[in-house]
Amino acid sequence: MSDVSITGVETYLVANPWKPWVFVELETDAGVTGIAEATTHDKPRTVAKALDEMSDFFVGKDPFDTEQIWLEMYRDEWFSKNVINTTVCSAVDMACWDIKGKLLDKPVYELLGGSVHGDELRAYANGWYTDTQGEPEGFAEAAERVVDDGYDAMKFDPFGTAWQSMPKKDVNHAVDIVRAVREAVGPDVDLLIECHGRFSAGQAVDIARKLDEFDPTWYEEPCPPDSINSLREVAAKSPIPVATGERHMTKHEFYELVTRTDVDVLQPDLMNTGGITEGKKIAGLAEADHVDIAPHNPQGPVAGAIYSHFCTSVPNFRIQEMFQTYDVDWVDDLLVDPLEVEDGYVQLPEGPGYGIELNHDVIEEHAYTEDKVHTINLFEKDWEKREVDRR
């Protein structure tokens, strides 16, 4: 045990228009502060309140005791298997790792076993297709810009607002979008097809077979996350490798994915599934079955920095999701030294801990209020209208 204790927690809610960010600072009696992120979909105040309500689990504890803190928070909260509780567990755990690194004057990745993948990590672009109007030509033009920005991998959802099944007209439209993107970027760019858990197993398999000619790298979350059986069927029949896991919490659910399905890529979101302590265990489960790890990361810049330390320490890491290039124009200003992405590669931050500090002036300038996030679903609503018009 060290002589350091956690003394309190502060949360900062930031008005990203489509998903409010929640940044966390864990304070200690050593004067060192640990940084984390606790972003979920549309519940920033809920998470912030839960951190306060669960503070008895970690205030007064030694930040080096990450295994014990995690166990007690998950086990003793009782109804722990929900995203709010696991997000709180994640934030506290990640902040503790930042504190450890700062107190030891070491980057977090060195505490996790060192860098397996060097000081830059291959990334794929997301968030680049919100102005395409849901049309093949718009996707193609936007995809060309992504390649011009230095990325050789990109993810996109061509399915609009589908649920369970799609009329053949809409299936054909989605196929046209993927075809247009492939023709625009050529054969050497990785296309990652996002389904957002929309489809029944049968519909998912049918669509995968139609998209196979465009050589996608993976087929992401084809079925809702609440059915292992559906996912197992798709993974067995899809000609495209299946990736999933962003809405699965803790090692227990990932154990089911590894042992009961033939998915090819696991996508834990460290902000929600349990932090670095749990993330390393999930990566180990995947590695034992030769399954790759490609963490889900549609979060803020704090998450991006944390992921870089985690990913470089994971032997079975494949590629990292990044929204940063296509996010709000003030995203880089939220950190004193912003996370850098060069030619499609995330640069590992330098310095102890995660190598980042919050810029509190910019955070205050963009403090969360409901009226600042009113644009959250404009893309989907506009696309839904266009789908109605097409019909």
Solvent accessible surface area in square Angstrom, and as a share of the most:
residue,aa,sasa,rsa
1,M,206,0.92
2,S,38,0.25
3,D,145,0.75
4,V,20,0.12
5,S,35,0.22
6,I,1,0.01
7,T,72,0.42
8,G,13,0.13
9,V,31,0.18
10,E,79,0.35
11,T,40,0.24
12,Y,53,0.20
13,L,34,0.17
14,V,0,0.00
15,A,5,0.04
16,N,0,0.00
17,P,40,0.25
18,W,79,0.28
19,K,2,0.01
20,P,4,0.02
21,W,2,0.01
22,V,0,0.00
23,F,0,0.00
24,V,0,0.00
25,E,20,0.09
26,L,0,0.00
27,E,62,0.28
28,T,12,0.07
29,D,88,0.46
30,A,50,0.38
31,G,71,0.68
32,V,31,0.18
33,T,41,0.24
34,G,0,0.00
35,I,0,0.00
36,A,0,0.00
37,E,0,0.00
38,A,0,0.00
39,T,0,0.00
40,T,11,0.06
41,H,109,0.49
42,D,83,0.43
43,K,98,0.41
44,P,6,0.04
45,R,119,0.43
46,T,66,0.38
47,V,0,0.00
48,A,17,0.14
49,K,113,0.48
50,A,10,0.08
51,L,1,0.00
52,D,82,0.43
53,E,120,0.54
54,M,8,0.03
55,S,22,0.14
56,D,128,0.66
57,F,43,0.18
58,F,0,0.00
59,V,61,0.35
60,G,51,0.50
61,K,58,0.25
62,D,9,0.04
63,P,0,0.00
64,F,60,0.25
65,D,37,0.19
66,T,8,0.05
67,E,98,0.44
68,Q,89,0.40
69,I,4,0.02
70,W,15,0.05
71,L,90,0.45
72,E,34,0.15
73,M,1,0.00
74,Y,35,0.13
75,R,128,0.47
76,D,69,0.36
77,E,54,0.24
78,W,200,0.70
79,F,163,0.68
80,S,10,0.06
81,K,135,0.57
82,N,63,0.32
83,V,57,0.32
84,I,28,0.14
85,N,15,0.08
86,T,0,0.00
87,T,0,0.00
88,V,0,0.00
89,C,2,0.01
90,S,0,0.00
91,A,0,0.00
92,V,0,0.00
93,D,6,0.03
94,M,0,0.00
95,A,0,0.00
96,C,1,0.00
97,W,33,0.11
98,D,0,0.00
99,I,0,0.00
100,K,17,0.07
101,G,0,0.00
102,K,40,0.17
103,L,58,0.29
104,L,90,0.45
105,D,105,0.55
106,K,93,0.39
107,P,22,0.14
108,V,0,0.00
109,Y,40,0.15
110,E,80,0.36
111,L,55,0.27
112,L,17,0.08
113,G,71,0.68
114,G,19,0.18
115,S,49,0.32
116,V,81,0.46
117,H,61,0.27
118,G,38,0.37
119,D,100,0.52
120,E,77,0.35
121,L,2,0.01
122,R,66,0.24
123,A,1,0.00
124,Y,0,0.00
125,A,0,0.00
126,N,12,0.06
127,G,12,0.12
128,W,12,0.04
129,Y,17,0.06
130,T,83,0.48
131,D,91,0.47
132,T,4,0.02
133,Q,73,0.32
134,G,0,0.00
135,E,47,0.21
136,P,21,0.13
137,E,117,0.53
138,G,17,0.16
139,F,0,0.00
140,A,18,0.14
141,E,102,0.46
142,A,2,0.01
143,A,0,0.00
144,E,84,0.37
145,R,118,0.43
146,V,1,0.00
147,V,54,0.31
148,D,122,0.63
149,D,68,0.35
150,G,27,0.26
151,Y,4,0.02
152,D,60,0.31
153,A,0,0.00
154,M,0,0.00
155,K,2,0.01
156,F,0,0.00
157,D,4,0.02
158,P,2,0.01
159,F,1,0.01
160,G,3,0.02
161,T,47,0.27
162,A,17,0.13
163,W,154,0.54
164,Q,67,0.30
165,S,72,0.47
166,M,20,0.09
167,P,77,0.49
168,K,156,0.66
169,K,110,0.46
170,D,4,0.02
171,V,5,0.03
172,N,80,0.41
173,H,23,0.10
174,A,1,0.01
175,V,14,0.08
176,D,59,0.30
177,I,0,0.00
178,V,0,0.00
179,R,83,0.30
180,A,18,0.14
181,V,0,0.00
182,R,29,0.11
183,E,130,0.58
184,A,30,0.23
185,V,22,0.12
186,G,22,0.21
187,P,114,0.71
188,D,129,0.67
189,V,13,0.07
190,D,35,0.18
191,L,0,0.00
192,L,1,0.01
193,I,0,0.00
194,E,6,0.02
195,C,0,0.00
196,H,81,0.36
197,G,1,0.01
198,R,26,0.10
199,F,0,0.00
200,S,43,0.27
201,A,12,0.09
202,G,48,0.47
203,Q,25,0.11
204,A,0,0.00
205,V,8,0.05
206,D,53,0.28
207,I,1,0.00
208,A,0,0.00
209,R,142,0.52
210,K,72,0.30
211,L,0,0.00
212,D,61,0.32
213,E,126,0.56
214,F,13,0.05
215,D,101,0.53
216,P,8,0.05
217,T,33,0.19
218,W,0,0.00
219,Y,0,0.00
220,E,0,0.00
221,E,2,0.01
222,P,0,0.00
223,C,2,0.01
224,P,23,0.14
225,P,36,0.22
226,D,128,0.66
227,S,36,0.24
228,I,28,0.14
229,N,88,0.45
230,S,29,0.19
231,L,7,0.03
232,R,102,0.37
233,E,67,0.30
234,V,0,0.00
235,A,17,0.13
236,A,73,0.57
237,K,102,0.43
238,S,16,0.10
239,P,63,0.40
240,I,4,0.02
241,P,53,0.33
242,V,2,0.01
243,A,0,0.00
244,T,2,0.01
245,G,0,0.00
246,E,19,0.09
247,R,116,0.42
248,H,8,0.04
249,M,19,0.09
250,T,2,0.01
251,K,54,0.23
252,H,96,0.43
253,E,38,0.17
254,F,0,0.00
255,Y,113,0.43
256,E,58,0.26
257,L,0,0.00
258,V,16,0.09
259,T,75,0.43
260,R,95,0.35
261,T,9,0.06
262,D,103,0.53
263,V,6,0.03
264,D,62,0.32
265,V,0,0.00
266,L,0,0.00
267,Q,0,0.00
268,P,0,0.00
269,D,1,0.00
270,L,0,0.00
271,M,0,0.00
272,N,14,0.07
273,T,0,0.00
274,G,0,0.00
275,G,0,0.00
276,I,0,0.00
277,T,11,0.06
278,E,0,0.00
279,G,0,0.00
280,K,61,0.26
281,K,76,0.32
282,I,0,0.00
283,A,6,0.04
284,G,34,0.33
285,L,51,0.25
286,A,0,0.00
287,E,77,0.34
288,A,87,0.67
289,D,74,0.38
290,H,173,0.77
291,V,10,0.05
292,D,39,0.20
293,I,1,0.00
294,A,0,0.00
295,P,0,0.00
296,H,17,0.08
297,N,4,0.02
298,P,8,0.05
299,Q,11,0.05
300,G,5,0.05
301,P,5,0.03
302,V,0,0.00
303,A,0,0.00
304,G,3,0.02
305,A,0,0.00
306,I,0,0.00
307,Y,0,0.00
308,S,1,0.01
309,H,0,0.00
310,F,0,0.00
311,C,0,0.00
312,T,0,0.00
313,S,5,0.03
314,V,0,0.00
315,P,72,0.45
316,N,17,0.09
317,F,21,0.09
318,R,85,0.31
319,I,5,0.02
320,Q,3,0.01
321,E,1,0.01
322,M,4,0.02
323,F,25,0.10
324,Q,26,0.11
325,T,62,0.36
326,Y,60,0.23
327,D,31,0.16
328,V,28,0.16
329,D,139,0.72
330,W,38,0.13
331,V,10,0.06
332,D,62,0.32
333,D,74,0.38
334,L,0,0.00
335,L,4,0.02
336,V,90,0.52
337,D,96,0.50
338,P,58,0.37
339,L,7,0.04
340,E,95,0.43
341,V,37,0.21
342,E,93,0.42
343,D,110,0.57
344,G,3,0.03
345,Y,76,0.29
346,V,2,0.01
347,Q,40,0.18
348,L,18,0.09
349,P,20,0.12
350,E,157,0.70
351,G,35,0.34
352,P,54,0.34
353,G,0,0.00
354,Y,0,0.00
355,G,18,0.18
356,I,5,0.02
357,E,81,0.36
358,L,8,0.04
359,N,43,0.22
360,H,79,0.35
361,D,113,0.59
362,V,22,0.13
363,I,7,0.03
364,E,131,0.59
365,E,118,0.53
366,H,34,0.15
367,A,42,0.33
368,Y,27,0.10
369,T,54,0.31
370,E,99,0.45
371,D,103,0.53
372,K,84,0.35
373,V,17,0.10
374,H,141,0.63
375,T,45,0.26
376,I,54,0.27
377,N,67,0.34
378,L,103,0.51
379,F,46,0.19
380,E,74,0.33
381,K,128,0.54
382,D,54,0.28
383,W,7,0.02
384,E,87,0.39
385,K,129,0.54
386,R,85,0.31
387,E,11,0.05
388,V,94,0.54
389,D,94,0.49
390,R,70,0.26
391,R,154,0.56
